[in-house]
Amino acid sequence: YNQPDRIFLMNYDGSLLREADVTFNRNQREPRFHPLIDNQLLFVTDEGGDSDIYVKSAFLEGDSPTNANVTGNLASNETLGAWSPDGSIIAFLSDSGGVRNVWLCDPTGAAYQRLTSFSEPVDWLVFSPNVGENLLLVSMGASGHHHLALVSLTDGTVVEELT
């Protein structure tokens, strides 16, 4: 059988296992919960040829979930969406331009900004947990030769090479 990938939720003790959204018929992966708003998460789907990042809201049992494509205007592959600590920014990876770099958008997907222009692909990112620090930790480099760096959210430059 060929079933799409799904996101499931459960209580911390393993009880009340349920699918987050039975109405969405596309693959769903890489869930990232909003840091401040309950019942909202980012996820990636690759249905239709390229990968896009969606925001899923209201997935409590009995609620009708909504799914909003926040990267649909980019004709490339977007992955690894991450919320900023205050929930005001989404950082993600996009191969627009040929090399995976860090992009930013607002939670509605209305405003995009390419943050980095590295020649090496970025494979992973996470926001600094400290609000106001304006830093991302990224892993980048050729396959098998990754290194960690702190990147400024202000101008996309490497603030410090960690490895």
KEMARLO-294169 format. One record per residue: y, x, z of N, C-alpha, C in turn; residue number from 1. Coordinates in steps of 0.1 Angstrom, whole numbers, plus 2048, in hexadecimal, padded with zeros to 3 digits. Layout:
N
  n.yy  n.xx  n.zz  ca.yy  ca.xx  ca.zz  c.yy  c.xx  c.zz    n
     Y     X     Z      Y      X      Z     Y     X     Z  NUM
...
***
This chain:
163
  n.yy  n.xx  n.zz  ca.yy  ca.xx  ca.zz  c.yy  c.xx  c.zz    n
   7F4   808   800    800    800    800   80C   809   800    1
   817   803   7FC    824    80B    7FA   82F   804   802    2
   82F   806   80F    839    800    818   845   809   819    3
   851   804   81A    85D    80C    81C   85D   811   82B    4
   864   81D   82D    866    822    83A   86F   819   842    5
   86C   817   84F    873    80E    857   878   814   864    6
   882   80E   86A    887    813    877   882   808   881    7
   87B   80D   88C    877    804    897   87E   808   8A4    8
   87F   7FE   8AC    886    800    8B9   87C   7FC   8C4    9
   87E   802   8D0    876    7FD    8DB   87D   801   8E8   10
   879   7FB   8F3    87F    7FF    900   87A   80D   904   11
   880   813   90D    87D    821    911   86E   822   916   12
   869   817   91B    85B    817    920   851   813   916   13
   855   812   909    84C    80F    8FE   84A   800   8FC   14
   850   7F7   904    84E    7E9    902   858   7E4   8F8   15
   855   7D8   8F3    85E    7D1    8EA   860   7D8   8DD   16
   856   7DD   8D7    857    7E4    8CA   85A   7DA   8BF   17
   864   7DD   8B7    868    7D4    8AD   86F   7DC   8A1   18
   86F   7D6   896    876    7DC    88A   884   7D9   88B   19
   88D   7E3   888    89B    7E1    88A   8A1   7D6   880   20
   89B   7D5   874    8A1    7CC    86A   896   7C9   860   21
   891   7BC   861    886    7B8    858   88C   7B3   84B   22
   899   7B2   84A    89F    7AD    83D   8A2   7B8   833   23
   8A3   7C4   837    8A7    7CF    82F   89A   7D5   828   24
   899   7D4   81B    88D    7D7    814   88D   7E6   80F   25
   895   7EE   813    896    7FC    80E   891   805   819   26
   88D   812   815    889    81C    81F   895   81E   829   27
   891   821   835    89B    824    840   896   82F   848   28
   89F   83A   849    89B    845    851   8A7   84B   858   29
   8A5   855   860    8B0    85D    867   8B9   854   86F   30
   8B4   84C   878    8BD    843    880   8C5   84B   88A   31
   8D2   848   88B    8DB    84F    894   8E3   844   89B   32
   8E1   842   8A8    8E8    837    8AF   8F6   83B   8B1   33
   8FF   830   8B1    90D    832    8B4   90F   836   8C2   34
   918   840   8C5    919    845    8D3   91F   83B   8DD   35
   926   831   8D8    92E    828    8E1   92A   819   8DF   36
   926   815   8D3    924    807    8D0   915   804   8CF   37
   911   7FB   8D8    903    7F7    8D8   900   7F0   8CA   38
   8F3   7F0   8C6    8EF    7E9    8BA   8F6   7ED   8AE   39
   8F8   7FA   8AC    8FD    7FF    8A0   8F7   80D   89E   40
   8F3   810   891    8ED    81D    88E   8F0   821   880   41
   8EF   82E   87D    8EF    833    870   8E1   835   86B   42
   8DE   833   85E    8D1    837    859   8D3   83A   84B   43
   8C8   841   845    8C8    845    837   8BE   83D   830   44
   8C1   839   823    8B7    833    81B   8B8   83A   80D   45
   8AD   83B   806    8AD    842    7F9   8A8   839   7EE   46
   8A9   82C   7F0    8A5    823    7E6   8B0   823   7DB   47
   8AB   823   7CE    8B5    823    7C3   8B8   830   7BE   48
   8B1   83B   7C2    8B3    848    7BB   8BA   852   7C3   49
   8C5   84F   7CB    8CB    859    7D4   8CB   854   7E2   50
   8CE   85D   7EB    8CE    859    7F9   8DC   855   7FD   51
   8DD   84A   805    8EA    845    80A   8E9   843   819   52
   8F4   843   820    8F5    841    82E   8FB   833   830   53
   8F4   82B   839    8F8    81E    83C   8FB   81D   84B   54
   903   813   84F    905    80F    85D   8FD   802   85E   55
   8F5   801   868    8ED    7F5    86C   8F3   7F0   879   56
   8F6   7E2   879    8FC    7DC    885   8F4   7D0   889   57
   8F4   7CD   896    8EE    7C1    89B   8E0   7BF   898   58
   8D7   7C8   89D    8C9    7C8    89B   8C1   7C3   8A7   59
   8C8   7BC   8B0    8C1    7B6    8BB   8B8   7AB   8B6   60
   8AD   7A8   8BD    8A4    79E    8B9   8AB   790   8B8   61
   8A9   78A   8AD    8B0    77D    8AB   8BD   77E   8A3   62
   8C3   78A   8A3    8D0    78C    89C   8CD   78F   88D   63
   8D7   78C   885    8D6    78F    877   8DD   79D   874   64
   8D5   7A7   871    8DA    7B4    86F   8E3   7B5   863   65
   8ED   7BE   863    8F6    7C1    858   8F4   7CF   854   66
   8F4   7D2   848    8F3    7E0    843   8FE   7E3   839   67
   906   7ED   83C    911    7F1    834   910   7FF   82F   68
   910   801   822    90E    80E    81C   91C   815   81D   69
   91D   820   825    929    827    826   92B   832   81D   70
   920   836   815    922    841    80C   91E   83D   7FE   71
   91E   830   7FB    91B    82B    7EE   924   82F   7E3   72
   930   833   7E6    939    837    7DB   937   845   7D7   73
   92F   84C   7DD    92C    85A    7D9   91F   85A   7D1   74
   920   860   7C5    914    860    7BC   90C   86D   7BF   75
   907   86E   7CB    8FF    87A    7CF   8F6   876   7DA   76
   8EF   880   7E0    8E6    87D    7EB   8ED   880   7F8   77
   8ED   876   801    8F3    878    80E   8E8   876   819   78
   8E8   87F   823    8DE    87E    82D   8E4   882   83B   79
   8DD   881   845    8E0    886    852   8ED   881   858   80
   8F0   874   857    8FC    86F    85C   8FC   871   86C   81
   908   874   871    90A    876    87F   917   870   884   82
   917   869   88F    923    864    895   92B   86E   89D   83
   938   86E   89C    940    877    8A5   93E   871   8B3   84
   941   879   8BE    93F    874    8CB   947   868   8CF   85
   952   866   8C8    95A    859    8CB   957   84E   8C0   86
   94E   851   8B7    94A    847    8AD   954   844   8A2   87
   95F   84D   8A1    969    84A    897   966   851   88A   88
   95D   85A   889    95A    862    87D   94B   862   87B   89
   947   862   86E    939    864    86A   939   871   862   90
   932   87B   867    92F    887    85F   922   886   858   91
   921   88B   84C    914    88A    845   913   896   83B   92
   907   898   836    905    8A2    82C   905   89B   81E   93
   90B   8A1   814    90B    89C    806   909   8A8   7FD   94
   901   8A6   7F2    900    8B0    7E8   909   8AE   7DC   95
   914   8A6   7DE    91E    8A4    7D4   924   8B2   7D1   96
   924   8B6   7C5    929    8C3    7C1   91E   8CD   7C0   97
   911   8C9   7C3    906    8D2    7C1   900   8D8   7CD   98
   908   8DB   7D7    903    8E2    7E4   906   8D8   7EF   99
   8FC   8D7   7F8    8FD    8CE    804   908   8D3   80D  100
   913   8CB   80F    91E    8CF    818   920   8C3   821  101
   929   8C5   82B    92D    8BB    835   938   8B3   82F  102
   937   8A6   830    941    89C    82D   944   894   839  103
   950   88D   839    953    884    844   958   877   83E  104
   956   86C   846    95B    85F    842   95E   857   84E  105
   966   84D   84C    968    843    858   95C   83A   858  106
   95A   833   863    94E    82A    865   94D   81F   85B  107
   957   81C   853    956    812    849   952   818   83B  108
   953   825   83A    951    82C    82D   95C   82B   824  109
   968   827   829    974    825    820   97B   832   81D  110
   97A   83C   825    981    849    823   977   854   824  111
   976   85C   819    96D    868    819   975   875   819  112
   96F   87F   81F    975    88C    81E   96A   897   81E  113
   96A   8A0   814    961    8AB    814   967   8B5   81E  114
   95F   8B8   828    963    8C1    832   961   8D0   82F  115
   955   8D3   82A    951    8E1    828   94F   8E3   819  116
   950   8EF   815    94E    8F3    807   946   900   807  117
   93B   900   80E    932    90C    80F   92A   90E   803  118
   927   91B   7FF    91E    91D    7F4   910   91C   7F8  119
   90D   91D   805    900    91C    80B   8FE   90D   80F  120
   8F2   907   80D    8F0    8F9    811   8F0   8F7   820  121
   8F6   8EC   824    8F5    8E8    833   8E9   8DF   834  122
   8E1   8E2   83E    8D4    8DA    840   8D4   8D1   84C  123
   8DE   8D3   855    8DD    8CC    862   8EB   8CC   868  124
   8EF   8C2   86F    8FC    8C2    876   8FB   8BA   882  125
   904   8BD   88C    905    8B5    898   914   8B7   89D  126
   91A   8AC   8A2    927    8AD    8A8   926   8B4   8B6  127
   931   8BB   8B9    932    8C0    8C7   933   8B3   8D0  128
   92C   8B3   8DB    92C    8A7    8E3   939   8A5   8EB  129
   942   8AF   8EA    94F    8AF    8F2   959   8A9   8E9  130
   95E   89D   8EC    969    896    8E5   975   89F   8E5  131
   97B   8A0   8D9    987    8A8    8D8   984   8B7   8D4  132
   978   8BB   8D5    975    8C9    8D1   975   8CB   8C2  133
   973   8C0   8BA    974    8C1    8AC   96C   8CB   8A5  134
   95F   8CC   8A9    956    8D6    8A4   949   8D0   8A0  135
   943   8D5   895    935    8D2    891   92D   8DE   892  136
   920   8DD   897    917    8E7    896   90F   8E5   889  137
   90E   8EF   880    906    8ED    874   8FC   8F8   873  138
   8F1   8F4   86C    8E7    8FE    867   8E8   8FF   858  139
   8EA   90B   853    8EB    90C    845   8E5   919   840  140
   8E2   91A   833    8DD    926    82D   8D1   922   824  141
   8CD   92D   81D    8C2    92B    813   8B5   929   81B  142
   8AB   923   815    89F    91F    81B   899   92B   822  143
   896   929   82F    890    933    837   89A   93D   83D  144
   8A7   93C   83A    8B1    946    83E   8BD   93E   844  145
   8BA   935   84D    8C5    92C    852   8CC   933   85E  146
   8D9   930   85F    8E0    935    86B   8E9   929   870  147
   8ED   92B   87D    8F5    920    883   903   925   884  148
   90C   91B   882    91A    91E    882   922   912   888  149
   92D   915   88F    936    90A    893   941   908   888  150
   943   8FC   884    94C    8F9    87A   957   8F0   87F  151
   964   8F3   87B    96F    8EB    87F   970   8DE   878  152
   972   8D3   87F    973    8C6    879   981   8C4   873  153
   98A   8CD   876    998    8CD    871   999   8D2   863  154
   992   8DE   860    994    8E3    853   987   8E8   84C  155
   97B   8E6   853    96E    8E9    84D   96B   8F8   84D  156
   972   900   854    96F    90E    854   965   911   860  157
   95E   91D   85E    955    921    868   95E   927   874  158
   95C   922   87F    964    927    88B   95C   932   891  159
   94F   931   891    946    93C    897   938   93B   891  160
   933   947   88D    925    948    889   91D   94A   896  161
   913   942   898    90B    943    8A4   8FE   94B   8A3  162
   8F9   94B   897    8ED    953    894   8EE   95A   887  163
***
